[in-house]
Amino acid sequence: MQTGIPYPIPIIQPVERPKGTFDYTRVFKDLTDYVNQLNHALLTIVPIRTVGVSYTLALTDRVINVDATAGNVVITIPSPAVYPSGLPIWGDFVYEIKRLDASGNSVTVEAANGATIDGAGTKTMAQWDKLRLRPYALYGASVYSAWGLY
């Protein structure tokens, strides 16, 4: 009984480089065009919302600009358990919240359903602060149970 490859295929000729010059300029231009189109597409699908009153984030929100000039604002983020663990999450973060004002009013970010944000139930944003939030599972849990700041 024969094992292994019964009839090895001999390599007769090595692969040769194409003769002449290669037009790297054309490849670079095509790549640049592709990247520009991709950037344009991403700008159209990343929702950016500006709020000046208390607001509960939707699962489709990504970037939230908060202007607390008119009064105190509370931003409520959904429970991290609504995101299926083990699946990739778009980008490096799920939510980015940016405070746009320098008023004396408060901006508070709170997690829904008793979830925490880096161990705390709420985070208070100072003037011009930015928070990037991503869900994570605690101690190998099978579902996301908390929010982490990045």
C-alpha positions in Angstrom: 0.0 0.0 0.0 1.4 3.4 -1.0 1.0 6.4 1.2 1.7 10.1 0.7 1.6 11.8 -2.7 1.5 9.0 -5.3 2.8 11.1 -8.2 4.7 14.2 -7.2 4.5 17.0 -9.7 8.0 18.2 -10.6 8.6 21.9 -10.7 10.2 22.4 -14.1 10.4 26.2 -14.3 10.5 28.8 -11.5 8.0 31.6 -11.6 9.5 34.6 -13.4 9.0 38.3 -12.8 7.2 40.1 -15.6 9.6 41.7 -18.0 9.6 45.5 -18.3 8.5 48.1 -15.8 5.4 47.9 -13.6 3.2 51.0 -13.3 3.0 51.5 -9.5 1.5 54.9 -10.1 -1.7 53.4 -11.5 -2.0 50.9 -8.7 -1.5 53.7 -6.1 -4.1 55.9 -7.8 -6.6 53.0 -7.8 -5.9 52.3 -4.2 -6.3 56.0 -3.3 -9.6 56.1 -5.1 -10.8 53.0 -3.3 -9.9 54.4 0.1 -11.6 57.8 -0.6 -14.8 56.0 -1.7 -14.6 53.8 1.5 -14.2 56.9 3.7 -17.1 58.6 2.0 -19.3 55.5 2.6 -18.3 55.3 6.2 -19.1 58.9 6.8 -22.6 58.3 5.5 -23.3 55.3 7.7 -21.9 56.6 11.0 -24.8 58.4 12.7 -23.7 61.6 14.5 -26.4 63.0 16.8 -26.3 66.3 18.7 -28.6 66.5 21.8 -29.3 69.3 24.3 -31.7 67.5 26.5 -31.7 64.2 28.3 -31.6 61.3 25.8 -31.6 57.5 25.8 -29.2 56.1 23.2 -30.5 53.8 20.5 -28.6 50.7 19.3 -28.0 52.5 16.0 -26.4 55.6 17.6 -22.6 55.8 17.5 -21.4 59.4 18.0 -23.3 61.7 20.4 -22.5 65.3 20.8 -23.9 66.8 24.0 -24.6 70.5 24.4 -25.7 71.3 28.0 -25.9 75.1 27.5 -29.7 75.1 28.1 -29.6 72.8 31.2 -28.5 69.6 32.8 -28.4 66.6 30.5 -28.6 62.8 31.4 -27.5 60.4 28.6 -28.7 56.8 29.3 -26.8 54.0 27.5 -28.6 50.7 26.9 -27.8 47.6 28.8 -24.7 46.0 27.4 -26.5 42.6 27.5 -28.4 43.7 24.3 -25.1 43.1 22.3 -24.5 39.4 21.5 -21.1 38.4 23.0 -18.6 36.6 20.8 -19.6 38.6 17.8 -17.4 41.4 16.4 -18.5 44.9 17.2 -18.2 47.5 14.6 -15.1 49.6 15.1 -13.1 50.0 18.3 -16.0 51.3 20.3 -19.7 51.2 20.3 -20.5 54.7 21.6 -18.5 57.9 21.6 -20.1 60.7 23.7 -18.5 64.2 23.4 -19.5 67.2 25.5 -19.5 70.4 23.3 -20.0 73.2 25.9 -18.3 74.9 28.8 -21.4 75.8 30.7 -21.8 75.1 34.4 -24.6 72.6 33.7 -24.0 68.9 34.3 -23.8 66.1 31.8 -24.2 62.6 33.3 -23.9 59.3 31.5 -25.7 56.4 33.1 -26.0 52.8 32.3 -29.5 51.2 32.0 -30.7 48.1 34.0 -28.0 48.4 36.7 -25.1 47.9 34.4 -21.9 49.8 35.3 -19.4 52.0 33.5 -15.9 50.9 34.7 -17.5 49.9 38.0 -19.6 53.0 38.5 -23.3 53.4 37.8 -22.7 56.9 36.3 -20.0 59.1 34.8 -20.1 62.8 35.0 -18.6 64.6 32.1 -16.5 67.7 32.6 -16.3 70.5 30.0 -15.1 69.2 26.6 -14.8 65.6 27.9 -15.1 62.6 25.5 -16.1 59.1 26.5 -15.7 56.0 24.4 -17.7 53.1 25.6 -17.6 49.4 24.7 -19.4 46.5 26.3 -17.5 43.6 27.9 -18.2 40.5 29.8 -17.1 40.2 33.4 -15.0 37.2 34.4 -15.7 35.1 31.4 -19.5 35.5 31.5 -21.4 34.5 28.4 -23.1 37.8 27.9 -21.9 41.4 28.1 -22.5 42.7 31.5 -20.7 46.1 31.9 -19.4 49.0 29.9 -15.7 49.9 29.7 -14.1 53.2 28.9 -11.5 53.3 26.1 
